[in-house]
């Protein structure tokens, strides 16, 4: 069976073969290292180097590649950046509960129970069993710092976001800060006052 090639409209001067259009050829041989690699290398070389390869053949390619590598500047030290995805075991959230109207005052136990109810409403019993801790709680501002395992951060955050009522009063959790480091919650650049 003979193979028909597509018409060769382009001809590169460093290639020795020029085929007429629609020439019948035998099937192409399986790709080997050599000719194809030589063509790819030719494309990345300067025009003067291409001419020497065209005139000298494979030996010219070897000499030209040696010349090209000798002329290059020494390798510059490279910087490698390694990013670990979520290496910390826990995340810390600074949250605040806001009521639309004057709402009830909650104790720390009631505040934690409200979060457990929010998890249970969205994720069922499995969500209610998610381990988290209330590290600090301010009763006046209804704000707290929560510690959650990193794998449960998204579940806790989404359940707090979708909570809308407490004792038939409209409320909403505001997530003020989230960080894998507790020290990062000690300051907030949005609250800085410059003098």
N, C-alpha and C positions, 0 to 999 in steps of 0.2 A: 504494500500500500504506500502510495506516495503522499507527501505532505505539501500543501500549498501554503506559502508564506504570505503575509500581508504585504502590500506594496511598500517598498522602502522609500519613503519620501525624504528622509533625513540621511545625510551622509556626513560623518565626522572625519576630518582630515587625518587624525591619528589612527584611524582604523584602516587596515589594508584591504579589507573585503568590501567590494561594492557589487551588490546584486541587482539585476534588473527586476522590474516589477513582475509579480505573478510567476516567478520562476519555480518550476517543479523541483523539489528537493526531497531527499530521503528523510525519514523521521529524525528529529534532532536526537543526538546521543544524550545519555543521562548527564546531568550537570556534574562536572568535576572541578576540582580546585586547579586553577591555572589561568585559563583564558579569561573566564569571567572575572576572577580576582584582578587580573592584569588590567582589564577594562575599567573596573571600579577604581583602581589605584590611579589609572591615567586621568580620570576625571578630576581627581583632587590635586593633581600636580600642576606646575606652571607650564605655559606654552613651550618654553625652551626645553624643559624636561620631556615634554611629550614628543618633540621632534627627535630627541636623542633616542627615546625608546622606539620610535617608529623606524629609525634607521638601523639601530643595533639589535632590535628584537629583545629576547628574554634577558640576555646578558646586559643590555642597556638598561633594562628595568632594574636589575639588581644594583648596578653602579649608581643609577639615578636615586634609588631609594637610600643608598648609603650616603650620597651627597646631601639629600634632603634632611636626613636625620642628623648629620654632622652640623649642618647650618642652623639647626634649631637651638633656641636658648635652653639652658638647663631648666629642668622642671621646677616649678615654684611649689613651695610647701602648700598643701591643701588643707582646708579646714573642714572637718567632718562634724556634722551636727547630728546627735542621736537624741531622738525624742521618745520618751517612754509614755505610752498611753495610760494615763491614770495609775501611777505607781502607788498612790496613797490608799490606805485601807479605809479611811473615813473622810467624809466631807462635813463641813460645818455650814449651817444656814442661819442667817440672822433674819427673823420674820417678825411681822407686827400684825396684830388683828385689829381691824377697823370696823366699827359699826356705822350704819347709815345714820341712825339716830342715837340717842344716849342708850348705850347697852349696859348689860350687867357687868359687874366686876367678877373676874374669874380668879380662882386660886391656881397654883401651879398644877395641882392634880386635875382640876377641871380643864385647864388648858391642854394638858396632855391627853385627857380623855376626848376632847374635841378633835384632836389630830387623829386619834385612833378611830373615831367614828368616821372622819373624812376618808381615811384609808379603807375602812370596811365598806363604805358606800360605793367606792369606785372599784376596788379590787377584791371585795369579799373577805372571807376569813383568812385567806392567805395574805392579803394586804394588811389586815389588822395585826397579824403576827410579825410584821416587819419590825426588826429591832431598831429603836432610836432612843436617844436620851435628850432630856431637856436640861442643858447645862446651867443656864441662867434664865431667870424670868423676872420681869419687872411688872408688878401689878398695876402701877399707875398708867404706864404707856401700853400695856398689853403686848410687850415685845419680849422675844426670847431668842436664845441661841440654841439650836438643835444640832446634835451629832447623829449622823446616819452613816451606815456602811455605804461605800461607794456604789455598790450594785443596786441599792435601793433608792438612790438619790432621785432618779427620774420619777419613780412611783410616788415618793413623798411630795415632790414638787408639784406634780400634776394633781394629786388629790387636794393639796392646799389651794391650788389655783381654782379648782372647780367647786370648792365649798362655798355655799351662798347663804346659808341660814344657820342660826344658833338660837334655839328656843323661840322660833317663829319671828326672829328679827334678822333683817338683812345684814350680812357681814361679809368681809373679804379679807383674805390673808395677803399681805404685801411682802414679797420676798425682797429684802433690802440688800443682802450680800450673800454670796456663796463662795466658799474657798476650801481647798483641801488642807489649808493651814489655819489653825485657830488664831494665830497671831495676826493674820491679815484682817480679822474682823474687829481688831482693836481701834482702827482708824478708818475713816471714810473720806475720801478726797472730795466727795460732793458736799460735805458739811464743813470744809475748811473755811475759815474766815481770814482773809488776808488784810493786814493793816497797812 
